Amino acid sequence: MNIPTKKLKNGFELPELGLGTLQMGGREEANSQNDEKDIVGIRAAIEMGITHIDTAESYGNGHAEELVGEAIQGMNRKKLFITSKVSGWNQEHEKVLQSCKTSLKHLRTDYLDLYLLHEFPPDYPLEHAVQALERLVDDGLVKHIGVSNFGVAHLKEAQSYTKHHIVCNQVHYNLQVREVEQKGFLEYCQKNDILLVAYRPVQKGKLLENVPKIMEEMCVKYQKTPAQIAINWLMAQQNVVTLMKTSDPAHLKENLGAVGWYLTEGDVELLRKEYPDQVAISDVCPLG
Ligand SMILES: NC(=O)c1ccc[n+]([C@@H]2O[C@H](COP(=O)([O-])OP(=O)(O)OC[C@H]3O[C@@H](n4cnc5c(N)ncnc54)[C@H](OP(=O)(O)O)[C@@H]3O)[C@@H](O)[C@H]2O)c1
């Protein structure tokens, strides 16, 4: 399956749907219990057309990156797009450089397609962290840079410290969690040529339980499942791409059914307005 991309004016593009790896390889600490299932899951996703794999140094304390590294052995690296992230506590200039090198080692690759500041640095000057990202691009270890969980003001500040275009902000956004709309971030991305990478598209499965009437109606109208409608609602929006995590072959197949068609603009807006129980602030990481 060929997954369509969203493209910026400078040519940077991301597939509308990518694979997340949160909770593969453990949570805060490495856990190898499900390694085989996760590796098989990553390979299956790639075989079915996924090219964007999202991971982070903090996922399973680096073990998620190791699982991605193992899964992609023998594959054509150039056909893959790998994103990783440096944690807030490592955003001192030298630590960013070191974190990136460790991530490359875990992933068994010599470059990252995209490297993100995982959050606004809590303890260090943003300028130093961004300059470290710039250095990584200039040294060829990273192709593109971005941020995650940043608000508009912090994103503007980050951009002011580098000559490289900050291509994306990875944020919590789905039918229920609407902070990026409330705070004008979605509009900002659309007007300023930045991709909004929406994480947690099915709210970890919560959006698929006890589905509201409006979702039932959309499922009937489009002959799709709630997961497919929830994922497509993001992909159908200008400048928005998304990441789903699954290690389950049936869920993978189902989620890929969100690709290759779009909700009408009218239905995107109807869901935006009428989907019940919306929340204005992320329960994962409010925009900094
Ligand atoms: N930048 C950040 O701060 C940040 C924060 C959170 C997430 N992320 C990234 O975004 C990715 C996606 O977000 P997420 O993992 O938090 O949430 P998600 O993709 O909304 O949900 C993943 C969970 O939903 C289940 N699931 C997926 N598809 C399903 C389906 N069709 N039917 C039933 N259950 C399904 C998965 O279980 P199975 O594996 O059993 O399918 C998994 O437990 C992450 O993996 C990570 O890469 C980034």
The ligand as an ORCA input file, in Angstrom:
! r2SCAN-3c Opt
* xyz 0 1
  N       5.603     13.169     21.504
  C       4.956     12.675     22.524
  O       4.993     13.199     23.653
  C       4.134     11.432     22.315
  C       3.205     11.036     23.305
  C       2.424      9.899     23.052
  C       2.589      9.199     21.863
  N       3.530      9.590     20.942
  C       3.760      8.811     19.692
  O       2.527      8.603     19.014
  C       2.301      7.197     18.860
  C       0.809      6.892     18.889
  O       0.213      7.278     20.107
  P      -0.125      6.261     21.318
  O       0.639      5.003     21.169
  O       0.052      7.008     22.586
  O      -1.703      6.047     21.156
  P      -2.662      5.368     20.066
  O      -1.949      5.065     18.814
  O      -3.893      6.220     20.040
  O      -3.082      4.023     20.807
  C      -2.263      2.892     20.891
  C      -3.015      1.822     21.686
  O      -4.256      1.548     21.038
  C      -4.319      0.182     20.643
  N      -4.872      0.150     19.282
  C      -4.332      0.670     18.136
  N      -5.139      0.447     17.076
  C      -6.205     -0.245     17.570
  C      -7.378     -0.788     16.975
  N      -7.617     -0.671     15.674
  N      -8.270     -1.434     17.780
  C      -8.047     -1.566     19.107
  N      -6.949     -1.082     19.742
  C      -6.039     -0.425     18.968
  C      -2.887     -0.352     20.686
  O      -2.866     -1.687     21.115
  P      -2.282     -2.877     20.167
  O      -0.801     -2.707     20.096
  O      -2.712     -4.107     20.888
  O      -2.955     -2.712     18.835
  C      -2.265      0.538     21.777
  O      -2.520     -0.013     23.062
  C       3.108      6.588     20.019
  O       3.315      5.212     19.882
  C       4.356      7.437     19.983
  O       5.228      7.006     18.957
  C       4.272     10.707     21.144
*
